[in-house]
Amino acid sequence: MAETMNGLKRTHYCGVLNESNIGQTVVVAGWAQRNRDLGNLIFIDLRDRTGIVQLAFGSSTEKQIFEKAAAVRSEFVLMAQGVVRERESINTEIPTGRVEIEVTDLRVLAKSETPPFEITDNTNVKEELRLKYRYLDLRRSEMQNALMLRHKIVKCARDYFDENGFWEVETPILIKSTPEGARDYLVPSRVHQGKFYALPQSPQLYKQLLMLSGYDRYMQIARCFRDEDLRADRQPEFTQIDLEMSFVNEDDVMAVNEGFMKKVFHDVLGVEVKTPFKRLCYDEAMERYGSDKPDTRFGLELVNLSDLLVHCEFKVFAGALAAGGSVRAINVKGAAAQLTRKEIDKLVEFSKTYKAKGLAYTRLTAEGESSSFEKFLKPEEVAALRQRMNAETGDVILVVADQDSVVFDTLGALRNHLARKLELIQPGTFDLLWVTDFPLFEYSEEDGRYAAKHHPFTSPKLEDVDKMVTDPGHCYAKAYDMVLNGTEVGGGSIRINDPEIQNKMFQALGMSQEVAYERFGFLLDAFKYGVPPHGGMAYGLDRLVALMLEKENIREVIAFPKVQNASELMTQCPSFVEEKNLEELSIAVTRREEE
């Protein structure tokens, strides 16, 4: 039977004890990390969320306490009282490594079965097993530190925005479904038979209505939901640091958010970031880096070779240019020794995953030159190409020829891949920048129409208002994304506050007035009553935490995440429900037969 705490009350956390506590009688509590039984001496490492302290049992320990200590196993829950003393054998790897507790009272508050994996950092345990037993995985200090940092960021956000005049206002979780963009999660209504709520993909419309209501500055730590296929940096449910401001332009919003990031990095990591952040317009970002979220901690910038090769006879290049595409390249300086022909073949296969038909190359080594395409070019074309690429012995030039979208996607991904492979990025560096002036629309091949690049409430540049319907492909938005180390960590825009422009936006999206009113009638009605100019932004909290900790997978910074198929391995959700629950909702489920 487990013992009780009766008569004992914790006085200190394990990880805070140090030499200043020597001679003090303390009470600590936690989980047994390990038990080292040396016969006449027993040492137990006791762990709580602050760290580990060593419990010592020896010749002066009461026999009953000593025998109890000998029976302790990994993950037993203990409470111990004793006197802090200096350790004979110092452990410099932990903060408490100069002291230990000479135990006078030991309580076994709960026993544990042998866990399915050792509770330790730098574990090689498969993620599936860790997520199945997430409550054990969360005991690891690596996980606890991640969630502690997450907590600090949230606290920092609330403090900063409060100091800058923002009010935290909660918006609904059960909302109207407004299909535009990712799929909504739908929630059936028992009271309103046949009708559904949606879970919010963001608080977008509500925060705009708060600006219309005169709240001026709003923020929220908002839970959001999207029914979309998952990646390492996506979850079906996620958290946003959400904000909106009235009577502002892009510079105003960006200045407030630069201040926030400066405070977050200083207060949470002790890192100073320089403000203002550098800015790249969308077109420049794509031209130089092949991405609207460029990582500029390393070079490998794209170079346009199209004008040099417009008359070339190499069919791959000529065909791409004739079809309205481009020929672009990157120069991997000094990498010829590492990028052997075998490695380049791997890069060719990598490029094909981004729909490139191939990857042309030139390797320049001291032993000679090899190229997959230069023999098809005139000598003067080769010379011009190498000069523009600033090619030298030891370099590798990688070339993609295709439609711009394919060229940008391929070379943008390739430069990031090579930066990791060749270790071009210095660990512990943080690269913050803005990408601005996004296209207002993007063409959807699947739907055969233009869709909003961000969302249908993003304001166009004033000079593009008149061509929103007639020439949507050449309209730009008052939109901006904050990029951290090659990942979009937050984004926003100035919103439309003119009903006439909002109607033009719906028209450009192919949405009739009837459909627009059916989906957004409450907003359009509200717009009749005086809307201030307003704009805002939202951060992906999960991504921000992962990037600050330099984690590649956001599941490492979420307490109870979902896996690739949107299920949770620990609770085994989603699950079937009883028929009576479905009947109450007037829902019949037709289950597909197992294939």
C-alpha positions in Angstrom: 0.0 0.0 0.0 1.3 3.4 -0.9 2.3 5.7 2.0 0.9 9.2 2.5 2.6 12.6 2.9 1.1 12.9 6.4 3.5 15.1 8.5 5.7 16.1 5.5 5.3 19.1 3.3 7.6 19.9 0.4 10.0 22.8 1.1 12.2 22.8 -2.0 12.2 21.6 -5.6 14.9 19.1 -6.5 16.8 21.2 -9.0 17.2 24.4 -6.9 19.3 23.0 -4.1 23.0 24.1 -4.0 25.8 24.8 -1.6 23.9 27.6 0.1 21.5 25.0 1.4 24.2 22.9 3.2 23.1 22.1 6.8 19.4 22.8 6.1 16.7 20.2 6.7 14.6 20.0 3.5 11.7 18.0 2.1 11.7 17.1 -1.6 9.3 15.1 -3.8 9.4 13.6 -7.3 10.2 10.4 -9.3 13.1 8.0 -8.8 15.3 8.4 -11.9 17.6 5.6 -10.9 18.7 3.6 -7.8 22.4 2.7 -7.2 22.7 0.1 -4.5 26.3 -0.3 -3.4 25.6 -2.6 -0.5 26.3 -0.4 2.5 25.4 2.7 0.5 22.3 3.5 -1.6 22.0 6.6 -3.9 18.7 7.5 -5.5 18.4 10.3 -8.1 15.2 12.1 -7.5 13.7 14.0 -10.4 11.0 16.7 -10.6 10.4 19.4 -13.3 13.3 21.5 -12.0 16.0 18.8 -12.2 17.6 16.0 -10.2 19.0 15.8 -6.7 20.8 12.8 -5.1 19.3 11.1 -2.0 21.9 9.3 0.1 21.4 6.4 2.5 24.2 4.9 4.6 25.3 3.5 7.9 23.6 6.3 9.8 20.2 5.7 8.1 17.6 3.9 10.1 17.3 0.3 9.0 13.6 0.6 8.0 14.4 3.7 5.8 17.4 1.9 4.3 15.4 -1.2 3.4 12.7 1.0 1.9 15.3 2.8 -0.2 16.7 -0.6 -1.4 13.2 -1.5 -2.8 12.8 1.7 -4.8 12.6 1.2 -8.5 12.6 3.5 -11.5 9.6 6.0 -11.6 8.5 5.3 -8.0 7.0 8.5 -6.6 8.9 9.5 -3.5 8.9 12.2 -0.8 12.1 12.5 1.3 13.2 14.6 4.3 16.8 15.0 5.2 19.8 17.3 5.7 21.7 18.8 2.7 25.4 18.0 2.8 28.3 18.3 0.4 28.9 15.4 -2.0 32.1 13.5 -1.8 32.0 12.8 -5.5 31.0 16.0 -7.4 28.9 15.7 -10.5 29.6 18.7 -12.7 26.9 17.7 -15.3 24.0 18.8 -13.1 23.4 22.0 -11.2 22.9 20.1 -7.9 26.0 18.1 -8.4 27.9 19.5 -5.4 25.2 18.5 -2.8 23.1 15.6 -1.7 20.4 14.9 0.9 21.2 12.6 3.8 17.7 11.1 4.1 16.1 10.8 7.5 12.5 10.0 6.3 11.4 8.4 3.1 7.8 7.9 1.8 6.9 5.8 -1.2 3.8 7.6 -2.4 3.2 5.5 -5.5 4.9 2.5 -7.1 5.5 2.1 -10.8 5.6 -0.7 -13.2 8.7 -0.9 -15.4 8.1 1.9 -18.0 8.2 0.9 -21.7 11.2 3.2 -22.2 13.8 4.9 -20.0 12.8 8.4 -19.0 15.9 10.2 -20.3 16.8 12.9 -22.7 18.4 12.3 -26.1 16.3 9.1 -26.4 16.4 6.9 -29.5 12.9 5.5 -28.7 10.5 5.6 -31.7 8.2 8.5 -31.8 5.1 6.3 -32.0 6.0 4.6 -28.7 6.7 8.0 -27.1 3.4 9.4 -28.2 1.5 6.3 -27.1 2.9 6.8 -23.6 3.0 10.6 -23.9 2.4 11.0 -20.1 5.8 9.3 -19.6 7.5 11.1 -22.4 6.4 14.4 -20.9 8.4 13.5 -17.7 11.7 14.0 -19.7 13.4 17.3 -19.0 13.7 18.0 -22.7 9.9 18.0 -23.1 9.4 19.9 -19.9 11.8 22.6 -20.9 10.0 23.0 -24.2 6.7 23.4 -22.5 8.2 25.8 -20.0 9.6 27.9 -22.8 6.1 27.8 -24.5 4.6 29.1 -21.2 7.2 31.9 -21.1 6.4 33.0 -24.6 2.7 33.1 -23.9 3.3 35.1 -20.7 5.6 37.5 -22.6 3.0 38.0 -25.3 0.3 38.9 -22.8 2.6 41.2 -20.9 3.9 43.0 -24.0 0.6 43.5 -25.7 -1.0 44.6 -22.4 1.8 47.2 -22.0 1.0 48.4 -25.6 -2.7 49.0 -25.1 -4.1 45.7 -26.3 -7.1 44.0 -24.7 -7.4 40.2 -24.6 -10.8 39.3 -25.9 -12.0 35.7 -26.4 -13.8 34.8 -29.6 -16.1 31.8 -30.1 -15.0 28.3 -30.8 -18.3 27.2 -32.4 -18.8 29.4 -35.4 -20.5 29.6 -38.8 -18.8 27.6 -41.6 -17.5 29.8 -44.3 -15.8 27.5 -46.8 -12.8 29.4 -48.3 -9.3 27.9 -48.0 -8.7 24.8 -45.9 -11.5 22.5 -44.8 -13.4 23.3 -41.7 -13.9 20.8 -38.9 -17.7 20.5 -38.6 -19.7 20.1 -35.4 -23.3 18.9 -35.7 -26.0 20.7 -33.7 -28.4 18.6 -31.6 -30.8 21.5 -31.1 -30.8 22.7 -34.7 -31.3 19.4 -36.6 -29.3 19.1 -39.8 -27.2 22.2 -39.1 -23.5 22.4 -38.3 -21.1 24.6 -36.5 -17.5 24.9 -37.6 -14.4 25.1 -35.5 -12.5 28.3 -36.3 -9.5 28.2 -38.6 -8.7 31.6 -37.1 -10.6 34.4 -35.3 -10.3 36.5 -38.5 -13.8 37.8 -38.9 -14.4 38.3 -35.2 -11.3 40.3 -34.6 -12.3 42.5 -37.6 -15.7 43.0 -36.0 -14.0 44.0 -32.8 -12.2 46.8 -34.6 -15.6 47.9 -36.1 -16.9 47.8 -32.5 -14.2 50.3 -31.4 -11.9 48.1 -29.4 -8.9 49.6 -31.2 -6.3 47.0 -30.1 -7.1 43.3 -29.6 -5.1 40.2 -28.9 -5.8 36.6 -28.0 -4.0 33.3 -27.4 -6.4 31.6 -29.8 -7.1 27.9 -30.4 -7.6 27.2 -34.1 -8.5 24.1 -36.2 -8.0 23.1 -39.8 -9.0 19.8 -41.4 -6.0 19.4 -43.7 -3.2 16.9 -44.4 -0.5 17.2 -41.8 3.2 17.8 -42.0 6.0 18.1 -39.5 5.0 21.8 -38.9 1.2 21.4 -39.0 -1.4 20.0 -36.6 -5.2 19.8 -37.0 -5.5 22.0 -33.8 -3.0 24.7 -33.1 -2.5 27.9 -31.2 -2.1 31.4 -32.6 -0.9 34.6 -30.9 -3.6 36.7 -32.6 -3.8 40.5 -32.8 -5.6 43.4 -34.6 -5.2 47.2 -34.6 -7.3 50.1 -35.8 -6.2 53.3 -37.7 -2.9 51.7 -38.8 -0.9 51.0 -41.9 1.6 48.2 -42.6 4.5 50.0 -41.0 2.6 50.5 -37.7 1.7 46.8 -37.5 5.2 45.7 -38.3 6.8 48.1 -35.8 4.6 46.7 -32.9 5.5 43.1 -33.9 9.2 43.8 -34.2 9.0 45.1 -30.6 7.2 41.9 -29.5 9.8 39.6 -31.1 12.7 41.7 -29.6 11.1 41.2 -26.2 10.4 37.5 -26.6 14.0 36.7 -27.7 15.5 38.8 -24.9 13.2 37.7 -22.1 13.0 34.0 -23.1 16.4 33.1 -24.6 18.5 36.1 -23.6 19.2 36.8 -27.3 19.3 40.3 -28.7 17.7 40.7 -32.2 18.2 43.9 -34.2 15.3 46.0 -35.3 14.0 47.1 -37.7 14.0 43.8 -39.5 15.2 43.7 -43.1 12.5 43.6 -45.7 12.1 41.8 -49.0 9.2 42.3 -51.3 7.6 39.0 -52.5 9.0 39.3 -56.1 12.6 39.9 -54.9 12.4 37.0 -52.4 11.3 34.7 -55.2 13.9 35.9 -57.6 16.8 35.6 -55.1 15.8 32.7 -53.0 13.0 30.8 -54.8 10.8 31.1 -51.8 8.4 33.5 -50.1 9.9 32.5 -46.8 13.6 32.6 -47.5 16.4 31.6 -45.1 19.1 34.2 -45.6 21.6 32.8 -43.1 23.6 31.4 -46.1 24.1 32.3 -49.7 23.2 30.0 -52.6 21.1 32.7 -54.2 19.3 32.1 -57.5 20.8 33.6 -60.7 18.6 34.1 -63.8 20.4 32.9 -66.9 17.4 33.2 -69.3 18.7 36.2 -71.3 22.1 34.5 -71.9 20.5 31.3 -73.2 17.6 32.7 -75.2 19.1 31.6 -78.5 20.8 28.4 -77.3 20.4 25.1 -79.0 20.1 22.9 -75.9 16.5 21.6 -76.2 15.9 21.5 -72.4 16.7 25.2 -72.0 15.3 26.4 -75.3 12.0 24.5 -74.7 11.5 26.0 -71.2 12.2 29.5 -72.5 9.9 29.1 -75.5 7.1 28.0 -73.2 7.4 31.2 -71.2 9.6 29.7 -68.4 13.1 30.5 -67.3 16.5 29.0 -66.7 18.0 29.7 -63.3 20.9 28.3 -61.3 22.7 28.3 -58.0 26.5 28.1 -57.4 27.5 25.8 -54.6 30.8 27.4 -53.9 33.8 25.1 -53.1 31.5 22.0 -52.9 32.9 19.9 -55.8 34.7 17.5 -53.5 31.5 16.8 -51.5 29.0 16.9 -54.4 30.4 13.9 -56.4 28.6 12.6 -59.4 26.8 10.1 -57.2 25.6 12.8 -54.8 24.5 14.9 -57.8 22.4 12.0 -59.0 20.6 12.1 -55.6 20.0 15.8 -56.0 18.4 15.1 -59.4 16.0 12.7 -57.7 15.4 15.3 -55.0 14.6 17.9 -57.6 12.0 15.6 -59.3 9.9 15.6 -56.1 9.3 19.3 -56.9 8.1 18.5 -60.4 11.4 19.5 -62.1 12.0 17.4 -65.2 15.7 17.2 -64.3 18.7 19.0 -62.8 21.6 20.2 -65.1 25.0 20.6 -63.5 28.6 21.6 -64.0 31.4 20.5 -61.7 34.6 22.4 -61.8 37.5 20.5 -60.2 41.3 20.8 -60.3 41.4 17.5 -62.1 39.0 18.6 -64.8 35.5 19.7 -65.6 32.3 17.7 -66.1 28.9 19.1 -67.2 25.6 17.6 -68.3 24.8 20.5 -70.6 27.8 22.7 -71.6 28.7 20.6 -74.6 25.3 21.7 -76.2 26.2 25.4 -75.8 28.3 27.7 -77.8 31.7 28.6 -76.2 30.6 32.2 -75.7 27.4 31.0 -74.0 29.4 28.8 -71.6 31.8 31.7 -70.9 28.9 34.2 -70.2 27.1 31.6 -68.0 30.2 31.0 -65.9 31.0 34.7 -65.6 27.5 35.5 -64.3 27.6 32.5 -61.9 31.0 33.7 -60.6 32.2 30.2 -61.2 35.7 29.1 -60.0 37.5 25.8 -59.6 35.9 23.8 -56.8 32.4 25.1 -57.6 29.3 23.2 -58.6 26.6 24.9 -60.7 23.1 23.5 -60.5 20.6 24.5 -63.2 16.8 24.1 -63.5 14.8 25.0 -66.6 11.0 25.0 -66.5 8.0 27.2 -65.7 8.9 29.8 -63.0 6.8 28.1 -60.4 8.7 24.8 -60.8 12.1 26.5 -61.0 11.5 28.5 -57.9 10.1 25.6 -55.9 12.9 23.3 -56.9 15.9 25.7 -56.4 14.3 27.1 -53.3 14.0 23.7 -51.7 17.4 22.6 -53.1 19.3 25.5 -51.5 17.8 24.7 -48.1 18.6 21.0 -48.6 22.2 21.8 -49.5 22.6 24.2 -46.6 21.7 21.5 -44.2 23.7 18.8 -46.0 26.9 21.0 -46.2 26.4 22.5 -42.8 26.3 26.1 -44.1 24.1 27.3 -41.2 25.7 28.2 -37.9 23.6 26.7 -35.0 22.1 29.2 -32.6 21.6 32.0 -35.2 18.2 33.6 -35.7 17.4 35.3 -39.0 14.3 37.5 -38.8 12.9 39.4 -41.8 9.7 40.6 -43.4 8.4 39.5 -46.8 6.0 42.2 -48.1 3.8 43.1 -51.1 2.4 39.6 -51.8 0.2 38.9 -54.8 -3.4 39.5 -53.9 -4.5 36.3 -55.8 -3.1 33.0 -56.8 -4.4 30.8 -59.6 -5.8 27.5 -58.5 -5.3 24.9 -61.3 -7.6 22.5 -59.4 -10.5 24.9 -59.1 -9.8 26.7 -62.4 -10.1 30.2 -60.9 -8.2 32.7 -58.8 -8.2 32.3 -55.0 -7.1 34.8 -52.4 -3.4 34.4 -51.6 -4.0 35.1 -47.9 -7.8 35.5 -47.3 -10.6 37.4 -49.0 -10.4 40.3 -46.5 -6.9 41.4 -47.4 -6.6 44.9 -48.8 -5.2 45.4 -52.3 -2.7 48.0 -53.0 -4.6 51.2 -53.9 -3.1 51.3 -57.4 -4.5 47.8 -58.1 -8.1 48.3 -57.0 -9.3 49.0 -60.5 -7.9 45.8 -62.0 -9.0 43.3 -59.3 -11.6 41.9 -61.6 -10.1 42.5 -65.0 -6.4 41.6 -64.2 -6.3 39.7 -60.9 -2.9 38.1 -61.8 -1.2 41.4 -61.5 -2.7 42.7 -58.3 -0.7 43.1 -55.1 -1.8 43.1 -51.4 -1.0 45.1 -48.3 0.2 41.8 -46.8 3.3 40.9 -44.9 4.8 37.7 -43.4 7.4 37.5 -40.7 10.0 34.8 -41.5 12.3 33.2 -39.0 15.1 30.9 -40.2 13.3 30.1 -43.5 9.9 29.5 -41.9 6.8 31.7 -41.9 6.3 32.3 -38.2 3.6 34.9 -38.5 1.6 36.8 -41.1 -1.0 39.4 -41.6 -2.3 42.3 -43.7 -4.2 45.5 -43.7 -7.9 44.6 -44.1 -10.5 45.9 -46.5 -12.7 48.5 -44.8 -14.5 49.7 -47.9 -17.7 47.7 -48.8 -17.2 48.5 -52.5 -13.7 47.0 -52.5 -14.9 44.0 -50.5 -17.6 43.3 -53.1 -14.9 43.6 -55.9 -12.8 41.0 -54.0 -15.8 38.6 -53.9 -16.4 39.2 -57.6 -12.8 38.6 -58.5 -13.0 35.3 -56.6 -16.0 34.2 -58.7 -18.3 34.5 -55.8 -21.8 35.8 -56.6 -23.5 38.4 -54.3 -25.9 35.8 -53.1 -23.1 33.3 -52.2 -21.1 36.1 -50.6 -24.0 37.2 -48.5 -24.9 33.7 -47.5 -21.3 33.1 -46.2 -20.4 36.5 -44.9 -23.7 38.4 -44.6 -23.1 39.3 -41.0 -19.8 41.0 -41.9 -21.2 42.8 -45.0 -24.1 44.1 -42.9 -21.7 45.3 -40.2 -19.6 47.1 -42.8 -22.6 49.4 -43.4 -22.0 51.0 -40.0 -18.6 52.6 -40.2 -15.4 50.5 -40.4 -12.0 52.0 -39.3 -8.9 51.2 -41.3 -7.4 48.2 -39.5 -4.9 45.5 -39.8 -3.3 42.8 -37.8 -1.3 39.6 -37.6 -1.2 36.1 -36.2 1.8 34.0 -35.1 1.8 30.2 -35.1 2.8 29.7 -31.4 3.8 26.0 -32.0 6.1 27.0 -34.9 7.6 29.9 -32.9 8.5 27.6 -29.9 9.9 25.0 -32.2 12.1 27.5 -34.1 13.4 29.1 -30.9 14.4 25.7 -29.6 15.7 24.7 -33.1 13.3 21.7 -33.3 12.3 20.4 -36.7 9.0 18.9 -35.6 6.3 21.0 -33.8 5.1 17.8 -32.1 8.2 18.2 -29.8 6.7 21.4 -28.3 3.1 20.4 -28.0 1.9 18.5 -24.9 -0.5 16.1 -26.6 -0.1 16.3 -30.4 -1.7 14.4 -33.2 0.3 12.2 -35.7 0.3 12.2 -39.5 -3.3 10.9 -39.9 -4.7 13.3 -37.3 -5.1 10.7 -34.6 -3.8 10.8 -31.1 -2.0 7.5 -30.2 -2.4 7.9 -26.4 -6.2 8.2 -26.2 -6.7 6.5 -29.6 -9.0 9.3 -30.8 -10.9 9.8 -33.0 -13.2 6.9 -32.1 -16.6 5.6 -32.9 -19.5 6.8 -30.7 -22.7 5.0 -29.6 -25.6 4.9 -32.0 -27.8 6.8 -29.6 -25.5 9.8 -29.7 -25.8 9.7 -33.5 -29.5 9.4 -33.4 -29.8 12.5 -31.2 -27.9 14.4 -33.9 -30.0 12.9 -36.7 -26.7 11.5 -38.2 -26.3 8.1 -39.9 -22.8 6.9 -40.5 -22.0 4.7 -43.5 -18.7 3.0 -42.8 -16.5 1.9 -45.6 -15.5 -1.7 -45.7 -11.9 -2.4 -44.7 -9.8 -2.8 -47.9 
